[in-house]
Structure formats: C-alpha cells, structure tokens
C-alpha cells in the first residue's frame, strides 16, 4: 500500500496499521521545522506500533507549496519507488481498510491468476488487470458527523462501529442511514461504475465482476494494480526500472484530477477493470476540508481549479496519441450496453 499525507493527518494511520498487515509506504509532507523537531521521534514511535509501516519524508520547498502546489502525485511516485511487491494499492490516508482487506486482496489477485496467463507466457497475473475496491463513507444526513479532525478521531476511538470493520458492520451502517457510497452525494460519477450498492447486495464472496465500460471519464476508483515484475524477465525489468503499471503524472498537483488521470492512463493502456468479491472495502474517515480543497473551490481568487480542468483534456489527448491503435478493453459506455458481468 502506498499512502501520502500531511503531518497533521498522520494519526489517521493508526486504524489502517491495525487492519492492514502488508507493507505500507507512507510519504509524509513536512515543513522544514517539522523535519528538524518532531520527525525522528515520530519515526521511532511508529516503528514500534506499526512495524510494517515505512515513513518517507518529503520536505516542503516553500511555505506556499502546500497551499498552492501540493505535490500529491510526486509524493505518490516517491512511495511507488519504494514498493517491493508484485502489486500495489495507492490510497489517501483518510481511507481506512476493512479488517483483513489485505488478505481479501490476496484472494482477489489469486482469482485473476486462475483466469489469466501473464504477458511472459507463464501462469500468472495479467499485467493489465486493475482490481477495484469499493469505498464508502460515514455520513449522517447531509452533514459530516464531526467538525474537527480531533473530534472525528475521538468519535472513532470511543465507538468501535464508527468506522465499520466488517461487511456485516458496513451493511448495518448503511441500513441505519449512517453510511453511504463514497461521494455519491457530491461526485456521483467518481465511483458510479463500481456499482457499490449492487455489489454489497450481491454477496459474491468468490467471484470478480468485470466492469465492461465506463459511464464517465470522471470515474476514479481505488485499484490494486501490478507493479514489480514477475519472476521471468524480472532481472531485466528491474535493471531498467520498469514497473508493470504507469506512474502518476506529476503535472497534476493540489486538488482535483490527480487520481482520475492515472485511471484514464490505465484504461487507455488496455487494462481490464474488475471489482473484488464482497470480502472487503474502504471506509472514508471524516475530517474537515483541507486548505488545498478550499483553494480548489475558491475560483474567484485562485486558478488551481481552472488550471487542472484545462490540463486534464490535454492529458487525455496525449494518451490518445500515445496509445492510438491499441485495443481499448474498457470503452466509454453506450446507453444500450450491458455494464458488468461476473467472471
């Protein structure tokens, strides 16, 4: 797992450490002062409480960088450079895994192994499978259940069901109207094609579901993708530092379009998108709006929103020319076309 975060949100990693036992690379954005005064002690503390976590510092270039040019994709790429596993999952620190999601992901990967032969001709994972993990969030009505990060953390600490751990806990939270599909009320297209509500009702615990097409180029799920080479030709690939999936485009910074661009890249590269069985999920931990998002929304005084909106179609055109003639496995949906099929 690769995660990026500012230092103030680091406490959110506590629950992830308890629920996820595979390696975690966390790139932390630090001011120069933080790097000198509290970083070393933080590393020592987490090495004891979360030994499978690797903390990687990113020192701010200036006081204004965090507000105006937060290097989110550069930090993700730094985390990816530390990955030593065959697959990787890139998430934000406010996404908390269900208990045992790491094992559920292993099983989902095994299902793709059973179904495919890799690009080297050996039995293995096809390098163009992206395994989608459904995401949900805690929300009471139209309001967030807490106003400050500290209040949210307190609620989570006092109520073991606040961030559901299990499929049963998630279903109960949704039944009680305390949980919803992630961003379904503000960004419906962002996770629409995962069909999370239908997925939850299906109870397919041993089958992947293929997403045949995207309804929108705004779809931005959290996905497990191949990364380090398989055994055959591994030395050759490592020698040229060639991962099996693309890096993030570092021109995207701050808030907006930074995750969608990589999903678009995977789609243009010919990836098949599959939703994992109903054995695990992500739950968004509520928190106050970040300063970067406030700047994104403040179109009158800042150009971040406009600049990212202009960059994205330009980026899509670049992808089109780069992969022109390649077979597109996951096209944009036609109205009459079937959306998902079980594998």
N, C-alpha and C positions, 0 to 999 in steps of 0.2 A: 504494500500500500504506500502511495506517495501522497503527502499532505503538505499544504503551505498555510502559513498563518502569521499574523502579527503576534507580538509577545503577550499582549493583554488577553488574548483568547486562548492562550496555552492551557489553562485549566480545563477546557473542554476535552482535552486529550485523555483525561483520567478515565472516563467511561469507555472510550474506544480501547484503551490499553487493557481494560478488564474483560472486554468482549471479543477482542481480536488478538490471536496469539501468533500470527505470522509476522514477518518483518515489517516495520513501519519506518519510512523515511520522512521525517518532518523538517521542512525548511522554514526557519523562523526569521521573520523580518525584524531587525534590531536597529535601534538608534545606536550611535557610537557610544553614548553614555551607558545604555543597557548592556552593550557588549563588554564594557570595562568593569561594571559594578555588580551585575547580578547573573550574568550568563554562566560563568563557571560553576557557581553553586547550583544553578538550575540543572545543568547537565549532570552533576553529581547526584542530585535528588532523583531525577528521572531514571538514571542508570540503576538505581536500587528498586524503585517502584515499578518500572516498566522496562525490563532488560532487553526486550525485543524492539525497543524504540531507538532509532538513531536520530539525534538532533543535529541539524546542519544550519549554521548561522548564515544569514545574508545581511550584511551591514549596509544601512541606508546611505545613499550617495549624497543626499541633502535633506534639509528639513521639509522641503516641498515635495519630495519624491512620493512619499506615502499618500499625500492628499491628491496629487495631480497625475502621477505616473507610476502608481503602484505596480511593480514588475511581476505580476501574477504568473504569467506564462514562463518568464525566465526562471522564476523560482520552481515552478513545476518541472522544468527541464533539468535544473540542478538536481532535484530529487530523483528524476529518472536516470541520471548518470550514476547514481549510487545503487540502482536496482541490480540484484544478482539472481533473480528468479525468472522462470520461463514466462510468467505472466505478471501483469501489473494492473492495479486499480488506482486511479487518480481521483481523489475526492477533496472536498473542502473540510476544514476542521469542525464545522458545525453539523456535519453529517455523522450520526452515531450508528454503528452497525448493530444489528440484532445479535443476540448471544449465539456464538458459533457460526457467524456468517462466513468466516474463513473456511471452515470445513464444508459448508454448503457450496462455496465457490469451487473448492477442490472437486466436489462431486459433479458440479456443472461442467467443469473442464473435462472430467472423465467421460461425460456424455458426449462431448464434442469429439473426443478421441475415438470413441466407439463408432462415430458416424463418419469420420473423415480420414483421409491419408494426407500427410503433410506435403509441402512443396518439394521436399527432398526425396519423395518416393517411399519414405518409411512410414510405419504405423505411428501416428502422432497427431498433434493438434494442427489443424489448418491455420496458417498464419493470417487468414482473413476472416476469423470469427470474432465478433465483439459480443460479449455476454452482458446483457443489460440487467441491472439490479434495480427493482422498483424502489421508489423513495416516497416517504410520507412525512407529514409534519404535525406537530401538536398545535392545535388552534381551537379556541373556544369562541364560536360565533365568528364575528368579523374582526375580533381583536386578538392580539397576542396575549398569552396568559401571564406575561410579566413584562415590566418596563425597563429593567436594567439587567445587565449580564449577571450581576451578583444575585439579584432576585431570582432569575431563571435557574441559576445553579443551585440556589437554596431550595427551590421547589423540587428540582431533580434529586437532590440529596435527601430530602425529607419524604418524598413519595417515590417508592420503588417502581411504580407503574407510570410515572410521569413520562418517561421515555421508554415505551414498550420494548421488552426484550425478546418476546416470542411471537409466533404467528397468532396464537390464541390471544395474547395481550393486545396485539395490533387490532384484531377483529373486534375485541371488546371496546377498545378506544374509539374505533370508528362507529360502532353501534351506539355508543354514548354521545356521539357528535363532538368528541374532543380531539379527533384526529381526522385529517383529510389527505388526499393525494397531494404530494408536494407541489406547491404553487398553482394548484388547479383553480384557485380563485383569482389569481392575478396574472398568470402566464400559462394559460391552458395548453398552448401549443408546445411548451417546453418539455413536457413529459407525457403528452397525449398518446403517442404511438406505443408506449409501454402497456397501455390499456390496464392500468394498475388495479382498478376496481374489478374488472372481469378476471384478472389474474388472481386476485385474492379469493374470489368466489369459486374459481376452478378447482383448487386444491390438487393440482398436478404436481405431486411431490417427486416424480421420477422422469419428467419429460421437459425438454426445452420447447419453446414456442418461437417459431421464426416470424420476424416482422418482415412482411413481403415488400412493404413500401412505406415511405414517409409521407404524412399528410402535409408537412411543412418543413421548410429548411431552417426553422427555428427549433426543431427538436434537439434536445441536449441531455440525453440520459447519462447516468453514471455507468461506465462499462469496464469490464475486465478484458484486456487485450493482450495478445502475445508480445513478449519483449525480448528476453535473452534468447539466443539461438538454441535449437535442439542439438542433440549430440552430433549428428552428422553435419559436417562442414562448420561446426561450432568454432574451431580454431581460426578458420579463415574469416568468418564473420566478425569474431571478436578482434582480430588483427586490424580490421578496417573500421572497427567501432560501428558496426551496422546493426542496430536493433531491428526487430521484426515488424515494428509499427512506427509511425511517424512521430516526431517530436511536436510540441506545440509551437505555434508561430508567435515569436516574441514581439512582433509589432503590436499585438493586442495587449493592452495594459489597463490598469484601473478596473473599472466595472463595465461589463457588457461585451458580448460576442466572443469572449476569450475561450469559453468551453465549446460553444457551438462550432467554432472554426475547426476544431480538431475532429468533431463528429462528421462535419462536412468532408474533411480530408479522408477519413476512413471510408465514407460512402463512395466518394469519387475513386478511391483506390480499389474498390471492388469488394469491400467487406460485407459479410452476411451478419445481420443483427439478430440475435436470439435473446429471448427473455428467460432468465433462470427459473427453475422449478419453484413452487411455493414453499421454500425452505429457509428463506432469509430476505432481509430488506434493510434499507437505511431509514433512519428517523432524523429529521432536522431538529436540532436543538434551538429553541427560540432565543433571540438576542436582539438588542437594539440595532437600528440601521447604522451601518458603518459610515464613516465620513466620506469614503470613496463613493458609496452609493448616493449619498446626499449630493455630492458634486455631480454625479451622473444625472440625477433628477433636476438639478438646477441649470436648466438650459439657458436661462437669461444671463447668467454670469460666468458660465464655463462652457467650453466647447468639447468636453470629453464625449458626451453623448453623440454629438454630430460627427466627430472625427471617427469614432468606432463604427457608426452607422455607414459612413462613406467607405471605410476600409473593407467592411465585410463583403459587399457585392464585388468590389475589386478583387478580393481574395478568391471568391467563388469563380470569377472569370479566369484567374491564374490557374486554379485547379482544373477547370475545364480544358484549358490549353495543354496543361501538363499531362493529363490523362485522356486526351482526345483519342478515340479509337479503342479504348479499354472497355471491357464488358462491365456494365453497371448492374450489379446484382440487386441493389436496393434502390429502385427509382422513386420518383415522386408519385404518389397515389393518383389513380384515375378514380372518378366518382363511383364507377360500377365495379371496381376491382376488389376482390377479397383482400382483407388486411393481414390476418395472421393464420398460420397453420401450425399444428403440432408436429414435432419430429419424433 
